[in-house]
């Protein structure tokens, strides 16, 4: 009814909410709405009485548990009296999926590794996590005007597309390689890249995980120099021994 009184329900509603048809007739929509959103629901019902509305809400079952729902309400006439016809859809699974996605997004954002996504056709960046933006020095809006080749000075656009070819064609599931990234300020750092392709109904995206290995490369270089010095000292010692006169 326009005042929110429930005139009739189907059996699915009775089973879901735990009320009998008679019990429902003694309730209003506000009675099955949690107190914190009742004002919002009243506004939506008023709007629906003038036409049609669709909105997300929460309903409370007879046992006190809550159910996230999508409500589609429109004004109709029943026996010459104005009424609201509402279709209620359980969106629990969608809400669980959204929660999982927010959780996953939080993990990606907080990762110290650099995580990127870029369009398989244009190669334009579509996403970069906090770690990537912090290390590169770009804002996300700035990075979206670039492609991976723009931050990889060892690659041209053409050579980078050639690198991606096995992923694009399905010949490989994963690519791993070492290269360098160039920050916004022009400085370079070494990275280990692992890359995959993700496809859905909206298209394809390449996803890249970059591990900053600058410290490892420096340690390797320091070790190589130390080994070279040792070899040099060994050569000097050997030369001295060979030059020493024998008895």
ROBA-315066 format. One record per atom (N, C-alpha, C): x, y, z. Coordinates in steps of 0.001 Angstrom, whole numbers, plus 500000, padded with zeros to 6 digits. Each point is the difference from the previous one (the first is absolute). Layout:
N
XYZ
...
This chain:
247
500846498808500000
499154501192500000
500883501243500000
499469501178499649
500805501223499981
500635500315501346
499318499605501129
500553500268501323
501009498944500431
500313499061499107
500986498964500307
499390498733500556
498688499974500226
499357498792500490
500075498889498970
500277498790500449
500147498856499094
498631499360499785
499514500002498774
498681499463499671
500057498519499654
501050499592499304
500080498607499581
501445499664499674
500367498733500106
501334499497499683
499865498643499336
501103499552499399
499964498647499458
500644499025500992
499948498700499664
500516498986500909
501511500098500186
500699500452498951
501449500137500106
500364500998501088
499231501099500083
500251501006501031
499722499432501386
498911499242500111
499658499402501294
501104499041500458
500529499223499077
501063499056500335
501289500732500357
500329501032499260
501254500726500223
499971500783501309
498891500656500289
499933500901501150
499501499317501266
499363498864499856
499520499270501179
498653500445500523
499335500893499284
498665500454500382
498947499269499185
498836499776500616
498871499479499245
499352501149499230
499123499661499067
499317501036499229
499205500913500927
499366499413501023
499212500798500938
500900500938500809
501150499493500425
500933500846500754
500504501156499140
500273499717498740
500455501059499100
498966501128499899
498717499657499983
498959501010499835
499896500933501200
500590499608501103
500012500853501187
501277500830500095
500847499940498962
501269500715499987
500019501060498905
500937500890500101
500301500942498931
501427499732499518
500341500581498885
501371499856499501
500992500548501022
499619501062500701
500886500592501009
500243499019501142
499014499176500340
500160499027501087
501085498967499694
500205499691498728
501019499000499654
501293500658499531
500092501322500226
501194500754499629
500799500359501250
501296499769500047
500814500402501159
499878501490500254
500012500423501275
499770501419500339
500929500979499314
501275499608499756
500969500968499484
499731500436498566
499145499267499265
499741500388498606
498510500271499746
499217500122501056
498558500186499816
499661501327499322
500724501058500328
499731501296499361
500253499917498501
501095499313499618
500302499843498577
498888499224499297
499506498931500635
498953499183499387
498706500796499870
499674500811500999
498794500841499902
500079500917498774
501184500592499800
500180500887498841
499827499227498695
500527498771499952
499882499197498784
498542499613499739
499269499661501065
498588499639499829
499186501189499491
500339501186500513
499318501202499526
500289500234498522
501251499812499613
500365500161498587
499302498961499140
499904498769500515
499345498932499233
498518500286499806
499375500670500958
498569500311499867
499743500963498857
501070500660499561
499874500943498884
500472499408498680
500502498770500043
500496499379498770
500642498655500243
501331499973499960
500706498727500106
501393500256500564
500453499128500916
501351500123500561
500621498609500119
501326500003499984
500768498777500238
501136500382500957
500140499265501085
501028500353500976
500413498772500811
501153500105500628
500478498950500894
499578500316501424
499678498950500735
499551500186501364
500384498764500817
499541499971501253
500149498823500836
498647499725500645
499635498729500069
498769499610500667
500335499114501188
499104500031500989
500207499202501205
498982498862500037
500500498791500128
499127498834500088
499339499938501386
499067499078500136
499295499828501264
500952499623501131
501055499221499656
500955499572501033
501043501073500330
499903501170499359
500920501098500280
501186500095499059
500261498981499220
501112500045499051
499666500947498858
501038500553499386
499806500970498931
500344499422498643
499356500545498997
500143499528498625
500230501194499088
501155500061499287
500182501085499028
499127499748498775
499293501026499566
499050499813498895
500090501158499014
499548499727498787
499771501042499005
498498500108499824
499484501203500140
498554500236499946
499646500753498728
499010499490499288
499464500684498820
498532500275500285
499648501259500214
498628500377500346
499418500933498953
498731499791499705
499315500891499060
498551500177500440
499426501119499623
498619500322500363
499041499249499080
498989499354500586
498964499302499232
498649500305500635
498956499585499334
498649500167500534
499398498627500241
499497499772501206
499391498716500348
498571500258500484
499038499567499171
498604500245500346
499677501474500076
500702500791499188
499763501430499990
500765500751501077
500782499276500811
500770500647501056
501482499989499654
500675501112500253
501434500030499699
500789499089500950
500922499246499426
500839499082500779
501414500026499433
500887499387500734
501365499804499520
500230498514499782
500499499668498828
500385498627499703
501522499915500093
500490499158500904
501450499909500229
500504498594499719
501063499948499233
500699498741499757
501299500035500802
500200498987500806
501165499951500891
500947498910499511
501266500368499841
501002499007499565
501098499883501052
500278498783500403
501073499724500965
501351500239499307
500790500906500558
501312500297499399
501135499606500954
499737498990500846
501014499559500965
501281499564499309
499874499202498942
501194499497499322
500773501140499352
499275500942499412
500673501155499389
500749500807501045
499382500173501165
500653500743501075
501228499255500511
499909498671500072
501170499217500413
501119500133498982
499626500003498719
501006500167498950
500646501379500083
499184501026500255
500545501357500128
500943500092501196
499635499313501089
500866500002501179
501320499311499699
499932498870499276
501226499289499632
500865500865499084
499358500709499078
500750500851499093
500667501149500742
499291500583500979
500606501076500792
501184499470500806
499851498782500520
501082499371500771
501209499760499108
499744499449498798
501087499742499071
500657501303499560
499177501010499724
500541501295499592
500876500592501091
499565499821501265
500796500512501119
501347499311500069
500021498684499768
501257499251500014
500931500498498898
499445500186498801
500811500469498878
500546501400500273
499146500859500554
500424501376500260
501117500057501033
499931499125501001
500966500046501085
501283499232499695
500012499267498903
501192499228499650
501181500929499734
501175499619500518
501206500781499745
500513499773498586
499600498889499388
500359499766498605
499192500936499098
500536500253498823
499293500828499030
499052499109499192
498745500421499906
499002499232499260
499348500932498987
499965499558498754
499471500816498907
498982499193499192
499094500711499351
499152499413498962
500008500965498826
500060499432498791
499948500868498817
499242499297498884
499345500796499184
499104499496498963
500756499197498956
499436498855499622
500680499120499055
500073500590498597
499095500897499663
500006500604498670
500865501260499950
499718500946500870
500702501281499945
501299500007500793
500125499046500943
501128499929500938
499971501141501014
498942500795500011
499898501080500971
499752499460501401
500658500594500977
499794499587501384
498554500250500423
499419499044500705
498658500167500552
500009499965501522
501069499450500580
500072499885501459
501452499912500431
500282500566501152
501294499819500667
499755500130501486
500582499115500787
499758500064501441
500863501066500656
499801500160501300
500676501060500742
501515499849499946
500479498743500097
501437499760499959
500621500418498681
499301499742498896
500507500382498680
500054501518499853
498937500672500412
499947501461499868
501062500662500871
500197499458501208
500987500581500909
501414499862499446
500317498835499432
501357499783499493
500257500763498711
498996500062499128
500171500703498734
499903501518500139
499228500448500992
499842501444500185
498892500618499172
499166499168499356
498886500512499206
498698499919500786
499066500894499725
498619499840500429
499322499057499013
498916499350500430
499333499031499131
499504500660498715
499469501210500091
499520500691498796
501142500244499016
501187500288500523
501157500201499127
500401498687499342
500007498928500787
500429498709499473
499049499501498922
498729500353500100
499021499548499017
500213500625498627
500847500995499910
500337500577498699
501213499311499385
500567499005500703
501218499327499562
499728498533499713
501004499342499432
499989498557499808
501230499433500706
500062498678500206
501182499425500644
501308500331499292
499962500120498685
501229500329499272
500528501378500375
499113500889500455
500425501346500390
500828499997501283
499852498959500822
500782499943501236
501084498916499919
500118499363498841
501011498964499796
500947500457498887
501083500684500347
500875500576498972
500700498965499125
500015498745500408
500639498966499187
499072499469498907
498740500488499979
499021499525499019
499441501165499204
499693499718498737
499168500902499195
498580499438500041
499041500755499472
498636499489499933
499951498695499204
500764499949498907
499992498818499139
500621498792500694
501158500205500626
500666498863500641
499197499517501211
499288500924500667
499193499573501139
498799499183499525
499383500398498880
498899499205499447
500484498611499590
501199499917499465
500563498698499640
500180499127501233
500425500617501095
500166499263501248
498671499423500481
498920500762499809
498681499589500478
499312498981499104
500515499804498810
499333499153499008
499661498604500526
500905499301500696
499646498657500497
498810500019500960
499872501045500810
498849500094500887
498731500297499216
500100500913499041
498831500412499217
499430498847499191
500866499126499497
499553498888499157
499677498741500800
500317500012501290
499766498817500812
501130498988499948
501097500341499324
501137499081499921
500701499866501345
499840500994500877
500593499950501331
498984500518501016
500010499431501204
499101500453501050
500626501097500843
501335500058499996
500695500935500878
501329500388499383
500406501235500208
501317500468499584
500745500541501213
501280499698500089
500844500561501057
501291500504499362
500408501197500376
501232500555499444
500482501135500895
501288500309499896
500577501128500726
500189501173499043
499748501186500506
500211501209499209
500200501170500960
499924501213499501
500086501170500868
498778500874499778
499581500691501051
498929500987499916
500585501390500170
499363500947499328
500432501390500109
498939500787500761
500419500610501106
499087500809500797
499682501319499285
499024500704500552
499627501297499446
501175500975500030
500863499872501029
501150500901500108
501186499569499144
499828498911499239
501043499552499088
500925498933500559
499962499751501301
500873498981500577
499518498604499615
500937499060499990
499710498631499583
500133499036501174
499227498922499937
500159498936500998
499674498661499348
500641498953500501
499854498657499440
498727499332500533
499322499273499129
498777499292500391
499978498606499402
499352499090500731
499673498672499494
498505500007499715
499633499764498749
498606500090499561
499419498609499808
498795499797500533
499191498815499689
498693500496499419
499628499470498838
498868500561499268
499053498904499527
498694500287500083
498964499096499508
498954500816499247
499074499285499361
498891500673499333
498707499532500640
499065500936500200
498695499693500584
498928500419499012
499041499103499749
498945500281499035
498639499809500644
499047500884499656
498604499838500388
499129500573498892
498704500165500293
499077500452498959
500273501430499550
500751500761500793
500285501386499642
501264500138499157
500786498941499898
501233500072499221
501153499334500713
501223500352499607
501203499383500561
500915501051500597
500629499628501095
500951500872500680
501251499182500326
501144500623499838
501231499399500498
500178500444501454
500408499070500833
500255500295501410
501471499710500274
500687500965500582
501441499870500235
500316500228501475
500864499143500532
500510500135501357
501492500296499894
500418501120500587
501397500415499900
500635500037501385
501096499283500146
500756499983501251
501267500825499818
500169501012500833
501187500852499949
501201499179500484
500943499717499084
501164499179500351
501282500830499950
499864501311500194
501168500877499953
501052499591501025
499582499708501232
500949499595501037
500695498691499630
499215499081499423
500611498721499602
501031500193498902
499638500856499015
500941500243498903
501256500702500515
499846500910500968
501164500679500575
500878499000500741
499349499092500755
500764498990500729
500748499089499030
499341499644498886
500657499165498995
501187500735499380
499815501299499736
501088500788499416
501156500143500988
499663500231501281
501044500107501020
500763498697500129
499291498887499947
500653498695500090
500892499757498795
499512500395498820
500812499813498787
501282500818500076
499894501242500505
501198500832500143
500967499413501024
499456499482501097
500855499388501024
500717498782499439
499276499197499233
500608498813499391
501071500407499008
499732501090499267
500986500472499030
501260500473500717
499825500693501135
501173500439500765
500781498812500525
499287498983500474
500684498802500491
500777499318498890
499372499942498813
500715499395498868
501244500822499668
499856501352500089
501151500859499728
501115499783501001
499632499902501271
501005499746501033
500652498637499807
499194499036499591
500539498667499752
500990500029498853
499644500770498961
500908500103498858
501305500683500423
499916501024500853
501198500689500469
500866499053500818
499341499249500924
500755499047500812
500692498957499133
499269499544498982
500589498978499133
501159500581499212
499838501258499554
501082500630499247
501238500178500875
499764500354501275
501128500179500921
500722498677500232
499189498957500184
500582498677500214
500793499536498777
499455500273498826
500690499554498793
501289500807499766
499968501272500468
501190500841499783
501077499766501060
499663499340501084
500945499779501074
501073498999499519
501275500347500189
501063499081499527
499973498694500782
500271498971499311
500036498677500646
501416499653500409
500186499218501057
501330499588500467
500616499010499017
